[in-house]
Amino acid sequence: MTTATQRGLAPVREVADNGAVLIAKESPTTPAVTLHASLRAGTIVDPPGGAGTAHFLSRVLDRGTATRDVDQIAEELDGRGASLTTAVNRHALSLVCTCLVEDLAPILALLADIIEHPAFPEHEVETRRREIVTLIRQDEDNPAVMAPERLMAVLYGEAHPYGMRPKGSVDTVQRIDRVALQRFHAERVRPATLSLVMVGDVAPARAIDMANAAFGSWHAAAHAPTVLAPVPPAAERRVHVIPMMNKAQADIAYGFVSILRSDPAYDAYWMMNNILGQYSLGGRLGDSIRERQGMAYYVFSALDANVIPGPLMIRAGVSPANVDRTVASIDEELAKLAEEGPTDAELVESKQYLIGSMPRNLETNLGIAAFLQTVEFFGLGLDYDLRVPERLQGVTRDEIHEAARRTLVPSRATIVVAGPYAGGVR
C-alpha cells in the first residue's frame, strides 16, 4: 500500500493560455484554502533611478482598483473572514490570503482584480509614501538593518540589483509618483510573471478551473526576462564600519558571495550552513560565541543561493566591547570548519535535523504553499519533496568539507559593523 508520505505532496500544475502558472494541492485538514500569488516583480527589476519602486507597489497595490475602493476591498475580505498580506523580496511580489472553501471563487476574483487593475489613488500613494519614508528613516537608525544592507552593497556593488536598498532611499521614494507606479505595474505585472498556488480542501481540478475563470481573461505580452550579472567572490578581506554612537548594541554582518541554487553542491552547502549556525541557538557559531563565550545576544548564519551566486551571511548582535573578539571567533570557527570539515556526529545530526524538519515545515497550508512557490521559482520539480531526503542522505563529509574550503575563507570575508564602534577590526 502506498502511504501519504510516499506519495508526497503531488500537486497539480497547469500553465494557463495567458502564461500564468497555476498549482493546486488538495489538503483536507481544514475547510479552508490558502492562496499564494507570486509575481516576478521584485526589487531586482526596479527601474533605473527608481530604487524602491517594487516595494512601493507592494504597499499600495491593494489600496483600490478600477471598480473597488479600499473600503470595498476591506469589506469583501472582512465579510468572508479573510485577510490579505502583501510582501516583496528581491525577486517576487507576493500576495497571500486564506479563505473558506466556499469563498474561493469570489476571493480569486478579488485577488485578480487587485493584481490586474490597481487604481493607485493619489491620496493612497501619498499616504504610503509618508509611511515608507518613515520606515527608511527608522532603518537608517537601526544597526541591525544597516549592517546587512551595507554588506550586500559591498558584496555586489551599489548599482547591482542585489546591492541596492530594497526600500530605496528617501530621495528615490520622493520621486516615485502615481505615474511611475502605473508604468512599473504595466511593464512588470503580467500573466506570464504570475505563479498562483492554492492549497486546501478543494479538488485540484476545481481550484484550477476557478483560477482560470478569475485570471483567464488577463492578457499582456510577456516582458523580456531580467538577466542579472554574477559577481565574483572577493579576493581580499574588506571591513566597513558604520558609526552609530548613540546605540547600545553593535551589529555585525560578515559574509561571502556563495553559489547558485542550481549548483550541484547546493545540498552540501545547505548542510554546511546548518552545521555552522542556521539557527541562533544551534551550530558551531551559537555554541562558541553565544553559549560558551557569552559574547553575543544573537548569532546565526544564512545561505541564500539564488539565480546568481547569492550571499552566505553571518549575523551577530553584541556589546560594542565584544566586536573584535566576536569577529575573531567567527574567523576561528570558519577556518576550523574549512580546515577540518564537519565531524561525523555533525554530519549525522544535521541530516537528521534537515530531513526531520521537512514534515514540520509542511504541516500547514501556508507552509506547503510557500514551499511550492520555491519549487516553481527554481524549477526543482513537483516531486522535489520526495527527493530531498535521499539527496541529503547522499551528502558526504568530504562534500561539506569542500564547500567550506571553497567559501569560508576569512582572508576573503567582507565585514560590516554598525553601532557604537570606532574601529579596530582587521
Secondary structure, 3 states (H helix, E strand, C coil): CCCHHHHCCCCEEEECCCCCEEEEEECCCCCEEEEEEEECCCHHHCCCCCCCHHHHHHHHCCCEECCCEHHHHHHHHHHCCCCEEEEECCCCEEEEEEEEHHHHHHHHHHHHHHHHCECCCHHHHHHHHHHHHHHHHHHHCCHHHHHHHHHHHHHHCCCCCCCCCCCCCHHHHHHCCHHHHHHHHHHHCCHHHEEEEEEECCCHHHHHHHHHHHHCCCCCCCCCCCCCCCCCCCCCCEEEEEECCCCCCEEEEEEEECCECCCCCHHHHHHHHHHHHCCCCCHHHHHHHHHHCCCEEEEEEEECCECCCCEEEEEEEECHHHHHHHHHHHHHHHHHHHHHCCCHHHHHHHHHHHHHHHHHHCCCHHHHHHHHHHHHHHCCCCCHHHHHHHHHHCCCHHHHHHHHHHHCCHHHCEEEEEECCCCCCC
